[in-house]
Amino acid sequence: IYEGIKAYKQALIYYQKAEMYTHVAELYWALAQLYDQVGEFQESSGYYELASKAYDVACKKIPQLKDFYDDYSLYMQAWSEIELAQYNHSRENYLQAKINYEKAAALHQKLDDWNYLSPNYFAWAKMEQAEECSRTEKPKEAIEKFQEAIEHFNKTESNIKNKINENPTAEENDLMTRILKASCIRQRYCQARILMEEAKLLDREGKFLDSSTKYREASHKISAIVDEIDNDV
């Protein structure tokens, strides 16, 4: 991957000198994806932001494609926020990650080609909020936010199934299939976390046997998710 990053950066120099801003934007986009693959989310976010700006420049250079490049500029902004959300989540800064996902969702709502995915990122925002509630020992609020996340994931699935009926390209269909699968896993994770938060409440009430049963059920669900993910790698 790092060899690919080096090659793209070398190509950037040529395209920047030639003022070929569409190609510049595409290379920034590719770099952002590579940095995401190695878990360098801040770097990835920065390159998505640069891609957004390059599409803005391309828009001014080729005004007849303004709508097309405007959409891609917004899409790159959305992905910049998603990468920042992942970075903040990794640092357990859940409330900032929530804000990043909300911004990504709002940007998706403005895009005709990708607005059907906005509930997916609203779901992620709710999950981050739930994680913060859990960390600060607010199990009732955490349960509520995990449940809201499930509702948004359900909306995502409904949107994708409707989109699939519109005869998408093979690439689009592959993306939607992957998001559907991921949405299902995340819903199951939310359900397991709800069980854990319910176990906390039972523990506080002194219902230790019931609490233990909930914890065990949650543990089995999470273990099954981990095994499924490991088998896909």
C-alpha positions as CSV (number, residue, x, y, z in Angstrom):
1,I,0.0,0.0,0.0
2,Y,2.8,2.4,0.9
3,E,4.3,1.9,-2.6
4,G,1.0,2.8,-4.1
5,I,0.9,6.0,-2.0
6,K,4.3,6.9,-3.2
7,A,3.4,6.3,-6.8
8,Y,0.2,8.4,-6.5
9,K,2.0,11.3,-4.9
10,Q,4.6,11.3,-7.8
11,A,1.8,11.3,-10.3
12,L,0.1,14.2,-8.5
13,I,3.1,16.4,-9.2
14,Y,2.7,16.0,-12.9
15,Y,-1.1,16.6,-12.9
16,Q,-0.8,19.6,-10.7
17,K,1.7,21.2,-13.0
18,A,-0.5,20.4,-16.0
19,E,-3.5,21.9,-14.1
20,M,-5.5,18.7,-14.8
21,Y,-7.7,19.1,-11.7
22,T,-10.1,16.3,-12.4
23,H,-7.1,13.8,-12.3
24,V,-5.7,15.6,-9.3
25,A,-9.0,15.1,-7.5
26,E,-9.1,11.4,-8.4
27,L,-5.6,10.9,-7.2
28,Y,-6.4,12.6,-3.8
29,W,-9.4,10.3,-3.6
30,A,-7.2,7.3,-4.2
31,L,-4.7,8.4,-1.6
32,A,-7.5,8.9,0.9
33,Q,-8.7,5.3,0.3
34,L,-5.2,3.9,0.7
35,Y,-4.6,5.8,4.0
36,D,-8.0,4.5,5.2
37,Q,-6.8,0.9,4.5
38,V,-3.8,1.3,6.8
39,G,-5.9,3.0,9.5
40,E,-4.4,6.5,9.2
41,F,-7.7,8.2,9.4
42,Q,-6.5,11.8,9.8
43,E,-4.4,11.5,6.7
44,S,-7.3,10.0,4.9
45,S,-9.6,12.8,6.0
46,G,-7.1,15.4,4.8
47,Y,-6.8,13.8,1.3
48,Y,-10.6,13.6,1.0
49,E,-10.7,17.3,1.8
50,L,-8.1,18.0,-0.8
51,A,-10.1,16.0,-3.3
52,S,-13.2,18.1,-2.5
53,K,-11.2,21.3,-3.2
54,A,-9.8,19.9,-6.4
55,Y,-13.3,19.1,-7.7
56,D,-14.3,22.7,-6.8
57,V,-11.5,24.0,-9.0
58,A,-12.5,21.6,-11.8
59,C,-16.0,22.9,-11.5
60,K,-14.7,26.5,-12.2
61,K,-12.5,25.3,-15.1
62,I,-15.3,23.2,-16.7
63,P,-18.6,25.0,-15.9
64,Q,-20.7,22.8,-18.1
65,L,-20.0,20.0,-15.6
66,K,-20.7,22.1,-12.6
67,D,-23.5,20.0,-11.1
68,F,-21.4,16.8,-11.5
69,Y,-18.3,18.2,-9.8
70,D,-20.3,20.0,-7.1
71,D,-21.8,16.6,-6.1
72,Y,-18.4,14.9,-6.0
73,S,-17.0,17.8,-4.0
74,L,-19.7,17.3,-1.4
75,Y,-19.3,13.6,-1.5
76,M,-15.6,14.0,-0.7
77,Q,-16.5,16.3,2.2
78,A,-18.7,13.7,3.6
79,W,-16.0,11.1,3.4
80,S,-13.6,13.5,5.1
81,E,-16.0,13.6,8.0
82,I,-16.4,9.8,8.1
83,E,-12.6,9.4,8.4
84,L,-12.5,12.0,11.2
85,A,-15.3,10.1,12.9
86,Q,-13.2,6.9,12.7
87,Y,-10.2,8.7,14.1
88,N,-12.2,10.2,17.0
89,H,-13.9,6.8,17.7
90,S,-10.4,5.2,17.9
91,R,-9.5,7.8,20.6
92,E,-12.8,7.1,22.4
93,N,-13.9,10.7,21.6
94,Y,-17.4,9.5,20.9
95,L,-19.3,12.8,21.0
96,Q,-17.0,14.3,18.4
97,A,-17.3,11.2,16.3
98,K,-21.1,11.6,16.6
99,I,-20.8,15.1,15.3
100,N,-18.6,14.0,12.4
101,Y,-21.1,11.2,11.4
102,E,-24.0,13.7,11.6
103,K,-22.2,16.1,9.2
104,A,-21.5,13.2,6.8
105,A,-25.2,12.2,6.9
106,A,-26.3,15.8,6.3
107,L,-24.0,16.0,3.3
108,H,-25.3,12.7,1.9
109,Q,-28.8,14.2,2.1
110,K,-27.8,16.8,-0.5
111,L,-26.7,14.3,-3.0
112,D,-29.1,12.7,-5.5
113,D,-26.9,9.7,-6.1
114,W,-26.0,8.9,-2.5
115,N,-28.8,10.4,-0.3
116,Y,-30.2,6.9,0.3
117,L,-27.2,6.3,2.5
118,S,-27.7,9.2,4.9
119,P,-29.6,7.0,7.5
120,N,-26.5,4.8,7.6
121,Y,-24.4,7.6,9.0
122,F,-27.2,8.9,11.2
123,A,-27.2,5.3,12.7
124,W,-23.4,5.5,13.3
125,A,-23.9,8.9,15.0
126,K,-26.5,7.3,17.4
127,M,-24.1,4.4,18.1
128,E,-21.4,6.9,19.1
129,Q,-23.8,8.7,21.3
130,A,-24.8,5.3,22.9
131,E,-21.1,4.5,23.5
132,E,-20.7,7.8,25.3
133,C,-23.8,7.1,27.4
134,S,-22.5,3.7,28.3
135,R,-19.1,5.0,29.2
136,T,-20.6,7.6,31.5
137,E,-22.8,5.0,33.2
138,K,-26.2,6.0,31.7
139,P,-27.6,2.7,30.6
140,K,-31.1,3.8,30.0
141,E,-30.0,6.5,27.6
142,A,-27.5,4.1,26.0
143,I,-30.4,1.6,25.4
144,E,-32.5,4.4,23.8
145,K,-29.6,5.5,21.5
146,F,-28.8,1.9,20.4
147,Q,-32.4,1.4,19.6
148,E,-32.5,4.6,17.5
149,A,-29.4,3.3,15.7
150,I,-31.2,0.1,14.8
151,E,-34.1,2.1,13.4
152,H,-31.8,4.1,11.2
153,F,-30.1,0.9,10.0
154,N,-33.5,-0.5,9.2
155,K,-34.2,2.6,7.1
156,T,-30.8,2.2,5.4
157,E,-31.7,-1.4,4.4
158,S,-35.1,-0.3,3.1
159,N,-33.5,2.5,1.0
160,I,-30.9,0.1,-0.4
161,K,-33.4,-2.5,-1.4
162,N,-35.4,0.1,-3.2
163,K,-32.2,1.3,-4.9
164,I,-31.3,-2.2,-6.1
165,N,-34.7,-2.3,-7.9
166,E,-33.5,0.6,-10.1
167,N,-31.0,-1.6,-11.9
168,P,-27.7,-0.2,-10.6
169,T,-24.3,-0.8,-12.2
170,A,-22.3,-3.9,-11.0
171,E,-20.1,-1.6,-9.0
172,E,-23.0,0.1,-7.3
173,N,-24.7,-3.2,-6.6
174,D,-21.5,-4.6,-5.0
175,L,-21.3,-1.5,-2.8
176,M,-24.9,-1.8,-1.7
177,T,-24.6,-5.5,-1.0
178,R,-21.6,-4.8,1.3
179,I,-23.4,-2.0,3.1
180,L,-26.5,-4.3,3.6
181,K,-24.3,-7.0,5.1
182,A,-22.5,-4.5,7.3
183,S,-25.8,-2.9,8.4
184,C,-27.1,-6.4,9.5
185,I,-24.0,-6.9,11.6
186,R,-24.2,-3.5,13.2
187,Q,-27.9,-4.1,14.1
188,R,-26.9,-7.3,15.8
189,Y,-24.1,-5.5,17.6
190,C,-26.6,-2.8,18.8
191,Q,-28.9,-5.6,20.1
192,A,-26.1,-7.2,22.0
193,R,-25.1,-3.8,23.5
194,I,-28.7,-3.3,24.6
195,L,-28.6,-6.6,26.5
196,M,-25.4,-5.4,28.2
197,E,-27.0,-2.1,29.3
198,E,-30.1,-4.0,30.5
199,A,-27.7,-6.2,32.5
200,K,-26.2,-3.1,34.1
201,L,-29.7,-2.0,35.2
202,L,-30.6,-5.4,36.6
203,D,-27.3,-5.4,38.5
204,R,-28.1,-2.1,40.1
205,E,-31.5,-3.5,41.2
206,G,-29.7,-6.4,42.8
207,K,-31.1,-9.0,40.3
208,F,-27.7,-10.6,39.9
209,L,-28.9,-13.9,38.3
210,D,-31.0,-12.1,35.7
211,S,-28.1,-9.7,35.1
212,S,-25.7,-12.6,34.6
213,T,-28.0,-14.2,32.1
214,K,-28.2,-11.0,30.1
215,Y,-24.4,-10.5,30.1
216,R,-23.9,-14.1,29.0
217,E,-26.4,-13.7,26.1
218,A,-24.8,-10.5,25.0
219,S,-21.3,-12.1,25.1
220,H,-22.5,-15.0,22.9
221,K,-24.0,-12.5,20.4
222,I,-20.8,-10.5,20.2
223,S,-18.6,-13.6,19.9
224,A,-20.7,-14.8,17.0
225,I,-20.3,-11.4,15.3
226,V,-16.5,-11.5,15.8
227,D,-16.3,-15.0,14.4
228,E,-18.3,-14.0,11.4
229,I,-16.1,-11.0,10.7
230,D,-12.9,-13.1,11.2
231,N,-14.2,-15.7,8.7
232,D,-14.7,-13.0,6.1
233,V,-11.2,-11.7,6.4
